[in-house]
């Protein structure tokens, strides 16, 4: 079973349109804050990796599905699950609930990137190990297998 990171966010007045319905650009801003909190909880706060180590995790792919509207004052629970750890990428699955009701889902890919060069980088060993620890056991062992060269 995968280990997921879970956190709550209340929809505030500024997150909603005039009808009190969540405004999707605000959803993405909230999602970014949840991802930042995930990195802090696993020991790599953005303010340290960005300013001191000069690497970051920009989003390179984002797919959202909105199934039910959310409203001003709703408390949303974000469930973040690591689904794949690549050489320099990370795939996350997000499920966002209000109570027991699924409101929206997201598939997101982040890339490890040197901020000064604007190029991808391989995950540092300690970061990769931490990310792999969030995978389900069967995926975790797959992610640890070395890549073999094709036979000639």
PETA-V13833 format. One record per residue. N is the residue number from 1. RES is the residue in one letter. SS is DSSP state (a for helix, b for strand, c for the rest). OMEGA is omega in whole degrees, -180 to 180 (NA if undefined). Layout:
n=N res=RES ss=SS omega=OMEGA
n=N res=RES ss=SS omega=OMEGA
This chain:
n=1 res=X ss=c omega=-180
n=2 res=X ss=c omega=174
n=3 res=X ss=c omega=-179
n=4 res=X ss=b omega=174
n=5 res=X ss=b omega=-178
n=6 res=X ss=b omega=177
n=7 res=X ss=b omega=-179
n=8 res=X ss=b omega=174
n=9 res=X ss=b omega=174
n=10 res=X ss=b omega=175
n=11 res=X ss=c omega=-178
n=12 res=X ss=c omega=-178
n=13 res=X ss=a omega=-178
n=14 res=X ss=a omega=178
n=15 res=X ss=a omega=-171
n=16 res=X ss=b omega=175
n=17 res=X ss=c omega=-175
n=18 res=X ss=c omega=179
n=19 res=X ss=c omega=-179
n=20 res=X ss=c omega=179
n=21 res=X ss=b omega=179
n=22 res=X ss=b omega=-180
n=23 res=X ss=c omega=-169
n=24 res=X ss=a omega=176
n=25 res=X ss=a omega=176
n=26 res=X ss=a omega=176
n=27 res=X ss=a omega=-178
n=28 res=X ss=a omega=176
n=29 res=X ss=a omega=178
n=30 res=X ss=a omega=179
n=31 res=X ss=a omega=178
n=32 res=X ss=a omega=177
n=33 res=X ss=a omega=177
n=34 res=X ss=a omega=179
n=35 res=X ss=a omega=177
n=36 res=X ss=a omega=178
n=37 res=X ss=a omega=176
n=38 res=X ss=a omega=-179
n=39 res=X ss=a omega=178
n=40 res=X ss=a omega=-178
n=41 res=X ss=a omega=180
n=42 res=X ss=c omega=172
n=43 res=X ss=c omega=-179
n=44 res=X ss=c omega=-179
n=45 res=X ss=c omega=-177
n=46 res=X ss=a omega=-178
n=47 res=X ss=a omega=177
n=48 res=X ss=a omega=-178
n=49 res=X ss=a omega=-180
n=50 res=X ss=a omega=-174
n=51 res=X ss=a omega=-175
n=52 res=X ss=a omega=-175
n=53 res=X ss=a omega=175
n=54 res=X ss=c omega=171
n=55 res=X ss=b omega=-178
n=56 res=X ss=b omega=-176
n=57 res=X ss=b omega=-179
n=58 res=X ss=b omega=175
n=59 res=X ss=b omega=179
n=60 res=X ss=b omega=176
n=61 res=X ss=b omega=-179
n=62 res=X ss=b omega=179
n=63 res=X ss=b omega=-177
n=64 res=X ss=b omega=174
n=65 res=X ss=b omega=-179
n=66 res=X ss=b omega=-175
n=67 res=X ss=c omega=180
n=68 res=X ss=c omega=179
n=69 res=X ss=c omega=173
n=70 res=X ss=c omega=-171
n=71 res=X ss=b omega=176
n=72 res=X ss=c omega=179
n=73 res=X ss=c omega=177
n=74 res=X ss=c omega=173
n=75 res=X ss=b omega=-178
n=76 res=X ss=b omega=176
n=77 res=X ss=b omega=180
n=78 res=X ss=b omega=176
n=79 res=X ss=b omega=-177
n=80 res=X ss=b omega=-179
n=81 res=X ss=b omega=174
n=82 res=X ss=b omega=-179
n=83 res=X ss=b omega=179
n=84 res=X ss=b omega=173
n=85 res=X ss=b omega=178
n=86 res=X ss=c omega=179
n=87 res=X ss=c omega=-180
n=88 res=X ss=c omega=-180
n=89 res=X ss=b omega=180
n=90 res=X ss=b omega=176
n=91 res=X ss=b omega=179
n=92 res=X ss=b omega=172
n=93 res=X ss=b omega=179
n=94 res=X ss=b omega=170
n=95 res=X ss=b omega=-176
n=96 res=X ss=b omega=-176
n=97 res=X ss=b omega=164
n=98 res=X ss=b omega=-170
n=99 res=X ss=c omega=180
n=100 res=X ss=c omega=-174
n=101 res=X ss=b omega=176
n=102 res=X ss=b omega=-178
n=103 res=X ss=b omega=178
n=104 res=X ss=b omega=179
n=105 res=X ss=b omega=-179
n=106 res=X ss=b omega=165
n=107 res=X ss=b omega=-173
n=108 res=X ss=b omega=174
n=109 res=X ss=b omega=176
n=110 res=X ss=b omega=177
n=111 res=X ss=b omega=174
n=112 res=X ss=b omega=-172
n=113 res=X ss=b omega=172
n=114 res=X ss=b omega=-175
n=115 res=X ss=c omega=-178
n=116 res=X ss=c omega=-179
n=117 res=X ss=c omega=-175
n=118 res=X ss=c omega=178
n=119 res=X ss=b omega=177
n=120 res=X ss=b omega=179
n=121 res=X ss=c omega=173
n=122 res=X ss=c omega=177
n=123 res=X ss=c omega=171
n=124 res=X ss=c omega=-175
n=125 res=X ss=a omega=-178
n=126 res=X ss=a omega=179
n=127 res=X ss=a omega=180
n=128 res=X ss=a omega=180
n=129 res=X ss=a omega=180
n=130 res=X ss=a omega=-180
n=131 res=X ss=a omega=179
n=132 res=X ss=a omega=-180
n=133 res=X ss=c omega=179
n=134 res=X ss=c omega=-180
n=135 res=X ss=c omega=172
n=136 res=X ss=c omega=-175
n=137 res=X ss=a omega=-179
n=138 res=X ss=a omega=177
n=139 res=X ss=a omega=-179
n=140 res=X ss=a omega=-180
n=141 res=X ss=a omega=176
n=142 res=X ss=a omega=-177
n=143 res=X ss=a omega=-178
n=144 res=X ss=a omega=-179
n=145 res=X ss=c omega=178
n=146 res=X ss=c omega=176
n=147 res=X ss=c omega=-179
n=148 res=X ss=c omega=178
n=149 res=X ss=c omega=177
n=150 res=X ss=c omega=179
n=151 res=X ss=c omega=178
n=152 res=X ss=c omega=NA
